Amino acid sequence: MSLIRLLFRSHRAFIALAMSLSLVSAAIGVAMIGYVDRLLAQVGDARGLAGFAALLVALFVFGSAAQLAMSTLGHKVVYRLRQTMVKRVLDTDVERLEAVGLARILATLNGDINTITLAFASLPSVVYGLTLTFGGFAYLAWLSLPLFAACALMIAVAVGCSALLMARTRREARLARDMEDHLYRHYQAVVEGRKELALNRDRARSVYEHEFEPDARRSRDHEIRTDIYNGLNQNWINTILLATIGLVFFLVGYLGWASPGTAATFAFALMFLRTPMAGMVGSVPSLIAGSVALAKVDSLQLAPHREGFGDDEATLPADWSRLQLRGAAYRYAAATPEEAGFGVGPIDLSLRRGELLFVIGGNGSGKSTLMRVLSGLYRPQQGALWLDDTEIDAARTPALRRLFATVFSDFHLFNRVLGPDGADFGDERAQALLARLELAHKVSVGDGVLSDTRLSQGQRKRLALLLAWAEQRPILLLDEWAADQDPAFRRFFYEHLLPELRAAGKTIVAVSHDDRYFHLADRVLKLDGGQLAEYDGDHATGGRMAHALAQALG
Ligand SMILES: Nc1ncnc2c1ncn2[C@@H]1O[C@H](COP(=O)(O)OP(=O)(O)OP(=O)(O)O)[C@@H](O)[C@H]1O
């Protein structure tokens, strides 16, 4: 609901304009009813016809202006909603986004935004319909109170029944929307698994027949039922309005409640009001879908919307010398109630500024998880991170994250090279780094943008390293970076690039399986089942001694 408040707040003036125009054109519509009534009584009055023409012109002008205002409002709302939702995703913790999953986020960004917009755009026509209805009925009440009371009672009973149909519509719309999340998951699998599915048509058929089709069918059935209940509702209201005319003629013709002229005006007014009332009832599905979409957005539990990108966040001392994990532990939520989720820790780790640390361990031992905790992407559920004597609480976590430049094993390759604090890094410097990474023959940089990112996995990793390098943050975190490099470049990476980065003052944490280079690290730590310990392999010890000796000898 805060989203709706935000939308109203952001477009206050425009909503007021659209509503006012709707109200004015509705008021003109009501005036038309009275005017036609008078014209009928004074046939042959030329001035009356001129007034009628003036009303028509006013109706056209205000009706068109209201329509224009409404459609513009719709476009403005889409824009604002897109801005808000993308910013909320950007402000939401990685942990939460991972729990929600890509499919649900995309379903909201694509579907829910449009649905909420349609609902929002239908609000002025609802206001228009309501105004015209209330105005029209007020006029009828003024003409004949008993006839009006009878009509109002009949319509109230009909609206009560229609509320039941609307509840059904809402239930079906919610189930159809739930299916959208499933469908997006299938779309994702079909696109991301394109190679496997192209090679294995049996798997493609299985995905199509056993996963996609049943959900698509369920979605179709809920949508059909939504439309059935909604169609019934619309026709029900339409029929009741016509029945009301019958009721009026019955009450006048058989019971003599009013004159035949009054009955004719009632019939005319009810026919006239049928269109805006039908429009109002026609808006019900989009209002229902909008409220379902809003509930969906709320269920994602994204961060609340705020302007800006953290200029007001807490800072950390720049002259730190040690980043520590003190008894830090992180555990994933369990997949099933019977088993516990995987966890790392409690871990005590002290990372000295300027050191080159290797973290090793078997598959699934928790290396990537530890990297996420260390860089502040995951907040430890137990223990804490400390930068010297400053505890990294929630408020300081964004500042901790700003210490890290990373290449995770599941990195995303952006195409813009950014320097420190988002500043321009400079094409020439970027070009020099491309040459260092032996990519100058494949990629160039112009206006801070990489000319091509459609490269091999090893080359893409080099570009990811370039981006991290350019950010010039104090700590460089590399998760199995060298795993995709050819032996020559891997050797160059360990023997030249890493020492060069360390000599430039970087603190480096590298997840590695390359035991032949362990001796180049200041320290090697090993993770086993989420527990961290010093690694005392022969390579490391011997290598470090050789390294220390080489340094001592200059
Ligand atoms: N998003 C997740 N949700 C739940 N559990 C997870 C998630 N990601 C990882 N895990 C669990 O954490 C364990 C450790 O994963 P992690 O990625 O940290 O291992 P790793 O040491 O980096 O492995 P590898 O060398 O294969 O990359 C996994 O075996 C899995 O049980």
The ligand as an SDF file (V2000), in Angstrom:
LIG
                    3D

 31 33  0  0  0  0  0  0  0  0999 V2000
   21.6650  -20.0570   -2.1880 N   0  0  0  0  0  0  0  0  0  0  0  0
   21.8500  -21.1200   -1.3870 C   0  0  0  0  0  0  0  0  0  0  0  0
   20.8470  -21.5470   -0.6190 N   0  0  0  0  0  0  0  0  0  0  0  0
   21.0160  -22.6120    0.2000 C   0  0  0  0  0  0  0  0  0  0  0  0
   22.1730  -23.2800    0.3370 N   0  0  0  0  0  0  0  0  0  0  0  0
   23.2100  -22.8800   -0.4070 C   0  0  0  0  0  0  0  0  0  0  0  0
   23.1260  -21.7790   -1.3090 C   0  0  0  0  0  0  0  0  0  0  0  0
   24.3240  -21.6020   -1.8910 N   0  0  0  0  0  0  0  0  0  0  0  0
   25.1310  -22.5470   -1.3740 C   0  0  0  0  0  0  0  0  0  0  0  0
   24.4690  -23.3220   -0.4850 N   0  0  0  0  0  0  0  0  0  0  0  0
   25.0120  -24.4050    0.3110 C   0  0  0  0  0  0  0  0  0  0  0  0
   26.2980  -24.0270    0.7270 O   0  0  0  0  0  0  0  0  0  0  0  0
   27.2460  -25.0400    0.4060 C   0  0  0  0  0  0  0  0  0  0  0  0
   28.5750  -24.3720    0.1230 C   0  0  0  0  0  0  0  0  0  0  0  0
   28.4220  -23.5970   -1.0570 O   0  0  0  0  0  0  0  0  0  0  0  0
   29.6150  -22.6620   -1.5420 P   0  0  0  0  0  0  0  0  0  0  0  0
   29.1940  -22.0820   -2.8410 O   0  0  0  0  0  0  0  0  0  0  0  0
   29.9860  -21.7250   -0.4660 O   0  0  0  0  0  0  0  0  0  0  0  0
   30.7680  -23.7160   -1.7400 O   0  0  0  0  0  0  0  0  0  0  0  0
   32.2120  -23.5680   -2.4060 P   0  0  0  0  0  0  0  0  0  0  0  0
   33.2060  -24.0110   -1.3670 O   0  0  0  0  0  0  0  0  0  0  0  0
   32.3930  -22.1990   -2.9620 O   0  0  0  0  0  0  0  0  0  0  0  0
   32.0920  -24.6400   -3.5480 O   0  0  0  0  0  0  0  0  0  0  0  0
   32.7580  -24.7040   -5.0180 P   0  0  0  0  0  0  0  0  0  0  0  0
   34.2330  -24.9840   -4.8510 O   0  0  0  0  0  0  0  0  0  0  0  0
   32.0560  -25.8600   -5.6220 O   0  0  0  0  0  0  0  0  0  0  0  0
   32.4720  -23.4050   -5.6930 O   0  0  0  0  0  0  0  0  0  0  0  0
   26.6080  -25.7760   -0.7600 C   0  0  0  0  0  0  0  0  0  0  0  0
   27.0320  -27.1230   -0.8000 O   0  0  0  0  0  0  0  0  0  0  0  0
   25.1450  -25.6900   -0.4640 C   0  0  0  0  0  0  0  0  0  0  0  0
   24.7790  -26.7350    0.4030 O   0  0  0  0  0  0  0  0  0  0  0  0
  1  2  1  0
  2  3  1  0
  2  7  2  0
  3  4  2  0
  4  5  1  0
  5  6  2  0
  6  7  1  0
  6 10  1  0
  7  8  1  0
  8  9  2  0
  9 10  1  0
 10 11  1  0
 11 12  1  0
 11 30  1  0
 12 13  1  0
 13 14  1  0
 13 28  1  0
 14 15  1  0
 15 16  1  0
 16 17  2  0
 16 18  1  0
 16 19  1  0
 19 20  1  0
 20 21  2  0
 20 22  1  0
 20 23  1  0
 23 24  1  0
 24 25  2  0
 24 26  1  0
 24 27  1  0
 28 29  1  0
 28 30  1  0
 30 31  1  0
M  END
$$$$
